[in-house]
Amino acid sequence: MARIAVIGTGYVGLTTGACFAHLGHDVVCADIDEAKVESLRKGIVPIVERDLDRFVTEGIASGKLSFVVGAREASKDCEFHYLCVPTPQGPDGAADLSYLEAAAAEIAPVLPTGSVVVNKSTVPVGSTGLVASVMGRNDVEVVSNPEFLREGTALDDFLNPDRVVIGARDQEAAIRVAGLYNRVHAPVMVTDPISAETIKYASNAFLASKLSFVNAIANLCEAVGADVNDVVLGMGYDRRIGKEFLRPGPGWGGSCFPKDTIALAKIAEDHGYDFTFLREVLKVNDEQFDRTAAKVIDALGDSPEGKQVACWGLTFKAGTDDLRQSPAVEVMKRVEAAGVKIRAYDPVVSSPIGDLPTAEIVSDPYAATDGAEVLVVLTEWDEFRWLDFDKVAENMASKVVVDARNLLDRSQLERRGFDYRGIGR
Ligand code: UGA
């Protein structure tokens, strides 16, 4: 079992640290935020992620997982150093590497000879080389080991991945990193660092493209009178297409797809390739936000201004409390701009949202529907399916539902007199 430093305790770092500890390694997680480190030491996890708090508590109890302030403190006696710091979108669309460079520079002087630095953060093609040059340590290898973790199922994705990708110039370093995953049953693919970095971006961009395609098909279904739910079911039986990632919606979002897709288009541009396909994928997504907002505004009739809309769901998908680049928020920003009053409910959101300054956040799904002319469902929380729609009907001023996730039971709602408007059906 290895001694691993994990630098950065965001979604990726905390999941990586907790899962490596679960696999039996000795893990030290570092963050610059002292208060966060203090809470993590007590097992308090600041994000909603299934099983993460349990894994952290178990790791602390077994002595396999600890938390320290500062990357140097973690790295000084470790054999592997996982860089899991944020790479936010910079002003020109390219990823901002300042956190990565700062972390690399900070640990460089204390790295034990022969240790391996591993890039887990999503970094532009060529960043493994950049980290190596920032550190200037010939006795330390830098390897790329991208993550493919979905928020909400991140621990399961780590422990039961479709593949482990390792990008290394040095074969021995690659084998050592592969050894960390000995107890994980998945194909391990070893390639060069640039290819590994490209695999990460290409995977996210492909999935985002799949979703833009499905949303465009949903729009086509509306035009020709087909039902997209049946269309994607029929498509998904084809093993070359696959059943997953075919759900239409209000557009895709989150902390990764928008950032990574924009960054890949920028990487291509910087290397002289005009990735028009990817730019269209992004455009289709923006149009999907517009179309979904227009559906809500249209459902309000001739003069939407001042009318009341109930919104169910604000996070970028179910199973997370993450609001970053949330399609729900994108759609409601457009609805708010039309002068519509919003009362919103989300099971994990209780504070006001900066991007929706006039929206009232309530702690009960029924309260959101009080006096509303339209109910819009924007995040696919399962609990929405099981609510009492007789009560919802009584609460609402007019019974119109825009179901932007095709989540609710259409016939059940229509039986209760609702005007049901889904996506692509
Ligand atoms: C995504 C990738 O799925 C992970 O493999 C990757 O590791 C991660 O980004 C990352 O780069 O860190 P995540 O952002 O957590 O994971 O969320 P997804 O489950 O991929 O969903 C992204 C968006 O697509 C959400 O808005 C979701 O609602 C939407 N979506 C997803 C659909 O509209 N339909 C679907 O069928 C699936």
Residues whose N, C-alpha, C, O or C-beta is under 5 A from the ligand:
A	BS01	UGA	E147 F148 L149 R150 E151 F245 L246 R247 P248 G249 G251 W252 G253 G254 S255 C256 F257 F316 K317
